[in-house]
């Protein structure tokens, strides 16, 4: 077997977490766990991995389940709190005399890992009232539009929230060196 054919054959079996993640995504999109949906999800995931030569995402950390559960609990709490705040701001905006104020901030992350940068951006943008405007990958900076950022204190709270998300993500999946950086 030549190196090229070994590489082509190996592509079908590389990245089991990627294939599993794609199958889970497929099941969520179809909102079904029927055997046929699982089978078509597996076939689709394998085709995606086979057809698209995806670059590896280097990551030296390891998964820590308890820290991941703590991250999930914190995230759900933030979603509930932010949802109430955004709803209150929407109700207040119905008054012609009150206009919602927002702002854009730059958040300098402490780690340089692309996976942590991406996941921090995703977690931050899933919290209502915050949207990622731009990402500076080279400098590891997230630019956030904050809906309820009318005061410097609220902008600082949004910055702290993004840094807390980064710290919790690093605790859940980061390397020991990254964990030292965010302490």
MDAnalysis code that builds the backbone (N, CA, C; Angstrom):
import MDAnalysis as mda
import numpy as np

u = mda.Universe.empty(549, n_residues=183, atom_resindex=np.repeat(np.arange(183), 3), trajectory=True)
u.add_TopologyAttr("name", ["N", "CA", "C"] * 183)
u.add_TopologyAttr("resid", np.arange(1, 184))
u.add_TopologyAttr("resname", ["UNK", "UNK", "UNK", "UNK", "UNK", "UNK", "UNK", "UNK", "UNK", "UNK", "UNK", "UNK", "UNK", "UNK", "UNK", "UNK", "UNK", "UNK", "UNK", "UNK", "UNK", "UNK", "UNK", "UNK", "UNK", "UNK", "UNK", "UNK", "UNK", "UNK", "UNK", "UNK", "UNK", "UNK", "UNK", "UNK", "UNK", "UNK", "UNK", "UNK", "UNK", "UNK", "UNK", "UNK", "UNK", "UNK", "UNK", "UNK", "UNK", "UNK", "UNK", "UNK", "UNK", "UNK", "UNK", "UNK", "UNK", "UNK", "UNK", "UNK", "UNK", "UNK", "UNK", "UNK", "UNK", "UNK", "UNK", "UNK", "UNK", "UNK", "UNK", "UNK", "UNK", "UNK", "UNK", "UNK", "UNK", "UNK", "UNK", "UNK", "UNK", "UNK", "UNK", "UNK", "UNK", "UNK", "UNK", "UNK", "UNK", "UNK", "UNK", "UNK", "UNK", "UNK", "UNK", "UNK", "UNK", "UNK", "UNK", "UNK", "UNK", "UNK", "UNK", "UNK", "UNK", "UNK", "UNK", "UNK", "UNK", "UNK", "UNK", "UNK", "UNK", "UNK", "UNK", "UNK", "UNK", "UNK", "UNK", "UNK", "UNK", "UNK", "UNK", "UNK", "UNK", "UNK", "UNK", "UNK", "UNK", "UNK", "UNK", "UNK", "UNK", "UNK", "UNK", "UNK", "UNK", "UNK", "UNK", "UNK", "UNK", "UNK", "UNK", "UNK", "UNK", "UNK", "UNK", "UNK", "UNK", "UNK", "UNK", "UNK", "UNK", "UNK", "UNK", "UNK", "UNK", "UNK", "UNK", "UNK", "UNK", "UNK", "UNK", "UNK", "UNK", "UNK", "UNK", "UNK", "UNK", "UNK", "UNK", "UNK", "UNK", "UNK", "UNK", "UNK", "UNK", "UNK", "UNK", "UNK", "UNK", "UNK", "UNK"])
u.atoms.positions = np.array([
    [0.849, -1.174, 0.000],
    [0.000, 0.000, 0.000],
    [0.895, 1.238, 0.000],
    [0.670, 2.147, -0.913],
    [1.484, 3.359, -0.993],
    [1.060, 4.352, 0.079],
    [1.917, 5.362, 0.296],
    [1.588, 6.385, 1.295],
    [0.318, 7.127, 0.942],
    [0.145, 7.430, -0.355],
    [-1.052, 8.176, -0.787],
    [-2.309, 7.359, -0.549],
    [-2.269, 6.066, -0.888],
    [-3.472, 5.248, -0.705],
    [-3.725, 4.997, 0.782],
    [-2.645, 4.884, 1.601],
    [-2.812, 4.734, 3.041],
    [-3.467, 5.985, 3.627],
    [-3.029, 7.157, 3.106],
    [-3.602, 8.418, 3.596],
    [-5.083, 8.493, 3.232],
    [-5.423, 8.106, 1.967],
    [-6.831, 8.129, 1.550],
    [-7.655, 7.147, 2.369],
    [-7.126, 5.953, 2.611],
    [-7.857, 4.948, 3.387],
    [-7.996, 5.398, 4.840],
    [-6.959, 6.049, 5.364],
    [-6.986, 6.499, 6.748],
    [-7.950, 7.635, 6.998],
    [-8.276, 8.398, 5.944],
    [-9.193, 9.519, 6.113],
    [-10.568, 9.058, 6.558],
    [-10.945, 7.824, 6.187],
    [-12.255, 7.324, 6.585],
    [-12.328, 7.095, 8.083],
    [-11.197, 6.823, 8.690],
    [-11.214, 6.471, 10.102],
    [-10.602, 7.540, 10.990],
    [-10.105, 8.627, 10.439],
    [-9.490, 9.652, 11.284],
    [-10.556, 10.527, 11.898],
    [-10.247, 11.002, 13.069],
    [-11.118, 11.960, 13.731],
    [-12.432, 11.404, 14.217],
    [-12.439, 10.304, 15.003],
    [-13.715, 9.804, 15.534],
    [-14.514, 10.868, 16.295],
    [-13.878, 11.756, 17.086],
    [-14.700, 12.788, 17.735],
    [-15.403, 13.693, 16.714],
    [-14.738, 13.975, 15.606],
    [-15.353, 14.804, 14.573],
    [-16.560, 14.091, 13.974],
    [-16.399, 12.807, 13.653],
    [-17.510, 12.047, 13.072],
    [-18.665, 11.958, 14.058],
    [-18.366, 11.676, 15.319],
    [-19.421, 11.592, 16.340],
    [-20.132, 12.939, 16.478],
    [-19.356, 14.021, 16.498],
    [-19.952, 15.357, 16.589],
    [-20.842, 15.667, 15.407],
    [-20.406, 15.274, 14.203],
    [-21.226, 15.509, 13.010],
    [-22.508, 14.683, 13.045],
    [-22.424, 13.459, 13.541],
    [-23.634, 12.624, 13.652],
    [-24.599, 13.236, 14.667],
    [-24.088, 13.691, 15.781],
    [-24.951, 14.339, 16.789],
    [-25.610, 15.581, 16.187],
    [-24.823, 16.376, 15.454],
    [-25.386, 17.559, 14.793],
    [-26.486, 17.157, 13.813],
    [-26.253, 16.098, 13.051],
    [-27.247, 15.592, 12.108],
    [-28.538, 15.211, 12.833],
    [-28.409, 14.511, 13.962],
    [-29.587, 14.097, 14.724],
    [-30.340, 15.299, 15.282],
    [-29.593, 16.307, 15.717],
    [-30.242, 17.518, 16.227],
    [-30.965, 18.270, 15.112],
    [-30.342, 18.322, 13.945],
    [-30.984, 19.018, 12.828],
    [-32.278, 18.334, 12.396],
    [-32.286, 17.010, 12.389],
    [-33.466, 16.265, 11.984],
    [-34.442, 16.041, 13.137],
    [-34.016, 16.348, 14.370],
    [-34.865, 16.166, 15.557],
    [-35.423, 14.751, 15.637],
    [-34.530, 13.801, 15.373],
    [-34.956, 12.404, 15.375],
    [-33.770, 11.520, 15.742],
    [-34.080, 10.417, 16.436],
    [-33.048, 9.451, 16.775],
    [-33.440, 8.093, 16.197],
    [-34.149, 8.113, 15.100],
    [-34.567, 6.880, 14.433],
    [-33.345, 6.191, 13.819],
    [-33.380, 4.873, 13.698],
    [-32.239, 4.155, 13.124],
    [-31.829, 4.666, 11.737],
    [-32.798, 4.976, 10.899],
    [-32.462, 5.481, 9.564],
    [-31.779, 6.851, 9.642],
    [-32.207, 7.686, 10.563],
    [-31.572, 9.002, 10.744],
    [-30.138, 8.834, 11.231],
    [-29.922, 7.898, 12.149],
    [-28.564, 7.639, 12.634],
    [-27.692, 7.130, 11.495],
    [-28.211, 6.191, 10.709],
    [-27.449, 5.632, 9.594],
    [-27.090, 6.705, 8.569],
    [-28.071, 7.529, 8.190],
    [-27.772, 8.588, 7.216],
    [-26.829, 9.628, 7.817],
    [-26.897, 9.855, 9.119],
    [-25.968, 10.766, 9.770],
    [-24.544, 10.244, 9.729],
    [-24.381, 8.956, 9.990],
    [-23.043, 8.353, 9.931],
    [-22.491, 8.427, 8.508],
    [-23.314, 8.067, 7.520],
    [-22.870, 8.114, 6.122],
    [-22.504, 9.544, 5.728],
    [-23.330, 10.492, 6.098],
    [-23.055, 11.894, 5.771],
    [-21.783, 12.377, 6.447],
    [-21.611, 12.041, 7.715],
    [-20.409, 12.458, 8.441],
    [-19.159, 11.872, 7.805],
    [-19.201, 10.600, 7.447],
    [-18.037, 9.975, 6.805],
    [-17.746, 10.599, 5.447],
    [-18.792, 10.937, 4.699],
    [-18.583, 11.608, 3.416],
    [-17.961, 12.990, 3.607],
    [-18.421, 13.725, 4.586],
    [-17.861, 15.048, 4.858],
    [-16.385, 14.938, 5.207],
    [-16.059, 13.987, 6.075],
    [-14.656, 13.800, 6.471],
    [-13.832, 13.342, 5.273],
    [-14.420, 12.524, 4.405],
    [-13.699, 11.991, 3.238],
    [-13.518, 13.043, 2.149],
    [-14.569, 13.796, 1.849],
    [-14.532, 14.740, 0.733],
    [-13.760, 16.007, 1.091],
    [-14.035, 16.566, 2.264],
    [-13.389, 17.816, 2.665],
    [-12.155, 17.496, 3.502],
    [-11.015, 17.859, 2.990],
    [-9.765, 17.603, 3.687],
    [-9.604, 18.656, 4.773],
    [-10.209, 18.392, 5.924],
    [-10.228, 19.364, 7.005],
    [-8.884, 19.402, 7.710],
    [-8.387, 20.601, 7.988],
    [-7.104, 20.690, 8.691],
    [-7.276, 20.274, 10.144],
    [-6.237, 19.684, 10.716],
    [-6.346, 19.319, 12.126],
    [-6.329, 20.566, 13.000],
    [-7.059, 20.497, 14.097],
    [-7.056, 21.588, 15.066],
    [-6.141, 21.154, 16.206],
    [-4.934, 21.726, 16.265],
    [-4.023, 21.286, 17.323],
    [-4.530, 21.740, 18.691],
    [-4.565, 20.793, 19.596],
    [-5.024, 21.103, 20.949],
    [-4.369, 20.112, 21.887],
    [-3.706, 20.606, 22.899],
    [-2.974, 19.717, 23.802],
    [-3.688, 19.528, 25.139],
    [-4.821, 20.149, 25.319],
    [-5.548, 20.025, 26.576],
    [-6.269, 18.694, 26.664],
    [-6.929, 18.497, 27.787],
    [-7.732, 17.298, 27.942],
    [-9.089, 17.682, 28.524],
    [-10.073, 16.841, 28.281],
    [-11.439, 17.115, 28.707],
    [-11.606, 16.772, 30.183],
    [-12.187, 17.709, 30.936],
    [-12.458, 17.512, 32.356],
    [-13.977, 17.620, 32.566],
    [-14.652, 16.483, 32.789],
    [-16.122, 16.469, 32.860],
    [-16.715, 17.371, 33.941],
    [-16.141, 17.398, 35.134],
    [-16.707, 18.227, 36.203],
    [-16.599, 19.711, 35.867],
    [-15.471, 20.116, 35.306],
    [-15.313, 21.517, 34.897],
    [-16.269, 21.845, 33.747],
    [-16.507, 20.874, 32.865],
    [-17.458, 21.091, 31.766],
    [-18.881, 21.261, 32.306],
    [-19.233, 20.485, 33.323],
    [-20.558, 20.651, 33.944],
    [-20.677, 22.007, 34.632],
    [-19.606, 22.442, 35.286],
    [-19.612, 23.764, 35.919],
    [-19.764, 24.854, 34.853],
    [-19.081, 24.689, 33.727],
    [-19.211, 25.636, 32.608],
    [-20.650, 25.664, 32.108],
    [-21.244, 24.502, 31.937],
    [-22.628, 24.425, 31.458],
    [-23.591, 25.085, 32.432],
    [-23.419, 24.842, 33.732],
    [-24.281, 25.473, 34.738],
    [-24.144, 26.979, 34.734],
    [-22.894, 27.471, 34.663],
    [-22.661, 28.920, 34.614],
    [-23.295, 29.505, 33.351],
    [-23.095, 28.823, 32.221],
    [-23.630, 29.306, 30.942],
    [-25.150, 29.402, 30.991],
    [-25.807, 28.362, 31.483],
    [-27.276, 28.387, 31.557],
    [-27.765, 29.502, 32.476],
    [-27.066, 29.712, 33.579],
    [-27.420, 30.819, 34.469],
    [-27.272, 32.166, 33.780],
    [-26.185, 32.337, 33.030],
    [-25.970, 33.591, 32.299],
    [-27.041, 33.811, 31.234],
    [-27.448, 32.728, 30.574],
    [-28.499, 32.845, 29.547],
    [-29.807, 33.312, 30.181],
    [-30.160, 32.756, 31.325],
    [-31.401, 33.149, 32.006],
    [-31.333, 34.606, 32.454],
    [-30.247, 34.978, 33.114],
    [-30.089, 36.361, 33.601],
    [-30.115, 37.344, 32.434],
    [-29.344, 37.058, 31.389],
    [-29.281, 37.969, 30.238],
    [-30.619, 38.041, 29.510],
    [-31.343, 36.929, 29.449],
    [-32.659, 36.943, 28.794],
    [-33.613, 37.878, 29.517],
    [-33.602, 37.826, 30.843],
    [-34.458, 38.722, 31.634],
    [-34.041, 40.175, 31.411],
    [-32.739, 40.438, 31.397],
    [-32.252, 41.807, 31.199],
    [-32.619, 42.337, 29.812],
    [-32.468, 41.501, 28.794],
    [-32.807, 41.932, 27.431],
    [-34.313, 42.151, 27.299],
    [-35.108, 41.277, 27.912],
    [-36.562, 41.451, 27.871],
    [-36.972, 42.746, 28.568],
    [-36.356, 43.032, 29.716],
    [-36.659, 44.279, 30.424],
    [-36.262, 45.490, 29.592],
    [-35.131, 45.386, 28.919],
    [-34.692, 46.497, 28.076],
    [-35.617, 46.674, 26.870],
    [-36.114, 45.563, 26.332],
    [-37.048, 45.651, 25.210],
    [-38.355, 46.309, 25.638],
    [-38.835, 45.977, 26.820],
    [-40.063, 46.600, 27.334],
    [-39.826, 48.085, 27.585],
    [-38.670, 48.419, 28.172],
    [-38.351, 49.824, 28.440],
    [-38.197, 50.606, 27.141],
    [-37.742, 49.949, 26.075],
    [-37.541, 50.632, 24.796],
    [-38.861, 50.992, 24.123],
    [-39.961, 50.416, 24.587],
    [-41.268, 50.753, 24.016],
    [-41.665, 52.180, 24.368],
    [-41.113, 52.692, 25.431],
    [-41.373, 54.073, 25.808],
    [-40.587, 54.993, 24.876],
    [-41.254, 56.008, 24.294],
    [-40.544, 56.887, 23.357],
    [-39.427, 57.697, 24.015],
    [-39.478, 57.882, 25.313],
    [-38.461, 58.696, 25.969],
    [-37.189, 57.905, 26.302],
    [-37.278, 56.584, 26.258],
    [-36.100, 55.756, 26.610],
    [-35.576, 55.043, 25.376],
    [-34.328, 55.260, 25.108],
    [-33.691, 54.569, 23.981],
    [-32.645, 53.614, 24.540],
    [-32.630, 52.384, 24.032],
    [-31.619, 51.448, 24.508],
    [-30.222, 51.904, 24.095],
    [-29.283, 51.713, 24.993],
    [-27.908, 52.096, 24.702],
    [-27.064, 50.847, 24.614],
    [-26.146, 50.869, 23.684],
    [-25.271, 49.718, 23.506],
    [-23.849, 50.209, 23.303],
    [-22.932, 49.273, 23.215],
    [-21.540, 49.640, 23.018],
    [-20.757, 48.484, 22.424],
    [-19.573, 48.793, 21.930],
    [-18.671, 47.789, 21.378],
    [-17.398, 47.809, 22.215],
    [-16.964, 46.630, 22.626],
    [-15.758, 46.536, 23.445],
    [-14.801, 45.513, 22.840],
    [-13.536, 45.677, 23.152],
    [-12.515, 44.696, 22.783],
    [-12.165, 43.902, 24.035],
    [-12.142, 42.585, 23.891],
    [-11.784, 41.718, 25.012],
    [-10.511, 40.973, 24.635],
    [-9.433, 41.292, 25.308],
    [-8.147, 40.616, 25.094],
    [-8.145, 39.316, 25.894],
    [-8.189, 38.194, 25.182],
    [-8.157, 36.906, 25.865],
    [-6.738, 36.608, 26.331],
    [-6.638, 35.786, 27.342],
    [-5.325, 35.497, 27.919],
    [-4.638, 34.318, 27.253],
    [-5.389, 33.454, 26.564],
    [-4.805, 32.299, 25.899],
    [-4.696, 32.544, 24.406],
    [-3.872, 31.745, 23.733],
    [-3.669, 31.875, 22.284],
    [-4.190, 30.672, 21.514],
    [-4.848, 29.756, 22.184],
    [-5.353, 28.541, 21.558],
    [-6.549, 28.882, 20.669],
    [-6.495, 28.455, 19.399],
    [-7.585, 28.736, 18.466],
    [-8.904, 28.115, 18.914],
    [-8.837, 26.909, 19.468],
    [-10.063, 26.248, 19.915],
    [-10.702, 27.013, 21.070],
    [-9.901, 27.449, 22.023],
    [-10.428, 28.222, 23.158],
    [-10.978, 29.557, 22.665],
    [-10.287, 30.202, 21.735],
    [-10.769, 31.470, 21.165],
    [-12.126, 31.268, 20.498],
    [-12.234, 30.219, 19.692],
    [-13.487, 29.949, 18.985],
    [-14.619, 29.630, 19.957],
    [-14.351, 28.744, 20.912],
    [-15.399, 28.369, 21.856],
    [-15.795, 29.528, 22.772],
    [-14.828, 30.366, 23.141],
    [-15.167, 31.546, 23.946],
    [-16.078, 32.480, 23.150],
    [-15.772, 32.657, 21.884],
    [-16.635, 33.478, 21.028],
    [-18.033, 32.896, 20.905],
    [-18.128, 31.580, 20.761],
    [-19.437, 30.937, 20.638],
    [-20.233, 31.081, 21.931],
    [-19.600, 30.761, 23.058],
    [-20.303, 30.853, 24.345],
    [-20.743, 32.286, 24.606],
    [-19.866, 33.239, 24.347],
    [-20.183, 34.645, 24.592],
    [-21.323, 35.123, 23.706],
    [-21.309, 34.718, 22.435],
    [-22.352, 35.201, 21.529],
    [-23.683, 34.491, 21.737],
    [-23.681, 33.339, 22.409],
    [-24.941, 32.658, 22.703],
    [-25.669, 33.263, 23.902],
    [-24.976, 34.086, 24.664],
    [-25.624, 34.773, 25.784],
    [-26.383, 35.973, 25.201],
    [-27.688, 36.060, 25.435],
    [-28.478, 37.142, 24.844],
    [-27.915, 38.527, 25.171],
    [-27.958, 39.397, 24.171],
    [-27.508, 40.774, 24.349],
    [-26.058, 40.998, 23.978],
    [-25.346, 39.946, 23.572],
    [-23.951, 40.065, 23.198],
    [-23.734, 39.386, 21.852],
    [-23.071, 40.088, 20.939],
    [-22.802, 39.551, 19.605],
    [-21.334, 39.784, 19.278],
    [-20.700, 38.790, 18.680],
    [-19.323, 38.948, 18.228],
    [-19.341, 39.789, 16.954],
    [-18.611, 40.908, 16.970],
    [-18.522, 41.779, 15.806],
    [-17.320, 41.382, 14.947],
    [-16.210, 41.092, 15.609],
    [-14.991, 40.733, 14.893],
    [-14.094, 39.920, 15.820],
    [-13.236, 39.118, 15.210],
    [-12.259, 38.343, 15.963],
    [-10.889, 38.608, 15.361],
    [-9.954, 39.008, 16.205],
    [-8.566, 39.180, 15.783],
    [-7.810, 37.946, 16.269],
    [-7.679, 36.975, 15.382],
    [-7.073, 35.699, 15.756],
    [-5.612, 35.867, 16.145],
    [-4.877, 36.683, 15.409],
    [-3.449, 36.851, 15.676],
    [-3.193, 37.407, 17.069],
    [-4.034, 38.325, 17.516],
    [-3.859, 38.940, 18.836],
    [-4.764, 38.338, 19.896],
    [-5.637, 37.406, 19.503],
    [-6.573, 36.748, 20.416],
    [-7.489, 37.770, 21.103],
    [-8.134, 38.593, 20.256],
    [-9.041, 39.638, 20.746],
    [-10.431, 39.407, 20.156],
    [-11.438, 39.463, 21.016],
    [-12.836, 39.417, 20.583],
    [-13.407, 40.829, 20.669],
    [-14.090, 41.262, 19.627],
    [-14.794, 42.543, 19.651],
    [-16.269, 42.224, 19.794],
    [-16.866, 42.713, 20.880],
    [-18.245, 42.391, 21.217],
    [-19.148, 43.611, 21.129],
    [-20.323, 43.421, 20.562],
    [-21.372, 44.434, 20.631],
    [-22.252, 44.037, 21.806],
    [-22.384, 44.945, 22.764],
    [-23.135, 44.669, 23.988],
    [-24.399, 45.511, 23.968],
    [-25.558, 44.849, 23.934],
    [-26.836, 45.551, 23.852],
    [-27.109, 46.376, 25.101],
    [-26.848, 45.822, 26.242],
    [-27.133, 46.538, 27.484],
    [-25.882, 47.203, 28.023],
    [-25.095, 47.797, 27.127],
    [-23.813, 48.377, 27.522],
    [-23.823, 49.883, 27.544],
    [-24.833, 50.473, 28.101],
    [-24.944, 51.923, 28.101],
    [-24.018, 52.631, 29.067],
    [-23.471, 51.919, 30.036],
    [-22.591, 52.548, 31.018],
    [-21.249, 51.827, 31.021],
    [-20.197, 52.492, 31.471],
    [-18.891, 51.823, 31.560],
    [-18.923, 50.581, 32.460],
    [-19.748, 50.614, 33.509],
    [-19.839, 49.462, 34.403],
    [-20.415, 48.250, 33.675],
    [-21.433, 48.478, 32.869],
    [-22.044, 47.362, 32.135],
    [-21.106, 46.828, 31.054],
    [-20.352, 47.712, 30.432],
    [-19.365, 47.248, 29.454],
    [-18.285, 46.416, 30.143],
    [-17.887, 46.836, 31.323],
    [-16.881, 46.082, 32.076],
    [-17.450, 44.732, 32.531],
    [-18.737, 44.684, 32.866],
    [-19.373, 43.409, 33.219],
    [-19.366, 42.457, 32.024],
    [-19.624, 42.978, 30.834],
    [-19.608, 42.143, 29.625],
    [-18.193, 41.627, 29.358],
    [-17.189, 42.468, 29.551],
    [-15.791, 42.046, 29.370],
    [-15.449, 40.952, 30.383],
    [-15.844, 41.167, 31.642],
    [-15.572, 40.169, 32.677],
    [-16.276, 38.851, 32.368],
    [-17.489, 38.930, 31.842],
    [-18.233, 37.724, 31.496],
    [-17.510, 36.928, 30.410],
    [-16.969, 37.609, 29.409],
    [-16.219, 36.915, 28.349],
    [-14.954, 36.282, 28.918],
    [-14.277, 36.960, 29.821],
    [-13.059, 36.410, 30.426],
    [-13.383, 35.240, 31.361],
    [-14.528, 35.309, 32.028],
    [-14.963, 34.183, 32.860],
    [-15.267, 32.979, 31.971],
    [-15.913, 33.221, 30.831],
    [-16.191, 32.125, 29.892],
    [-14.882, 31.489, 29.430],
    [-13.894, 32.319, 29.113],
    [-12.593, 31.782, 28.694],
    [-11.979, 30.943, 29.814],
    [-11.996, 31.465, 31.032],
    [-11.398, 30.749, 32.159],
    [-12.101, 29.409, 32.391],
    [-13.416, 29.406, 32.327],
    [-14.161, 28.165, 32.548],
    [-13.919, 27.167, 31.414],
    [-13.799, 27.669, 30.185],
    [-13.489, 26.784, 29.059],
    [-12.103, 26.170, 29.217],
    [-11.142, 26.978, 29.640],
    [-9.788, 26.461, 29.836],
    [-9.785, 25.422, 30.948],
    [-10.562, 25.641, 31.994],
    [-10.656, 24.632, 33.055],
    [-11.241, 23.331, 32.513],
    [-12.179, 23.448, 31.580],
    [-12.848, 22.256, 31.050],
    [-12.017, 21.521, 30.004],
    [-11.271, 22.247, 29.163],
    [-10.574, 21.584, 28.056],
    [-9.130, 22.038, 27.875],
    [-8.649, 22.927, 28.698],
    [-7.340, 23.515, 28.477],
    [-6.172, 22.675, 28.950],
    [-4.997, 23.050, 28.489],
    [-3.766, 22.404, 28.913],
    [-3.348, 22.981, 30.270],
    [-2.454, 22.298, 30.983],
    [-1.981, 22.839, 32.264],
    [-1.352, 24.231, 32.116],
    [-0.637, 24.469, 31.020],
    [-0.040, 25.784, 30.799],
    [-1.083, 26.872, 30.629],
    [-2.151, 26.571, 29.889],
    [-3.238, 27.539, 29.703],
    [-3.956, 27.797, 31.022],
    [-4.115, 26.745, 31.818],
    [-4.780, 26.925, 33.106],
    [-3.972, 27.845, 34.007],
    [-2.670, 27.738, 33.924],
    [-1.808, 28.631, 34.715],
    [-1.962, 30.080, 34.253],
    [-2.110, 30.278, 32.946],
    [-2.229, 31.637, 32.392],
    [-3.517, 32.318, 32.851],
    [-4.623, 31.577, 32.922],
    [-5.910, 32.203, 33.260],
    [-6.166, 32.302, 34.761],
    [-5.269, 31.761, 35.567],
    [-5.453, 31.866, 37.033],
    [-5.231, 33.261, 37.504],
])
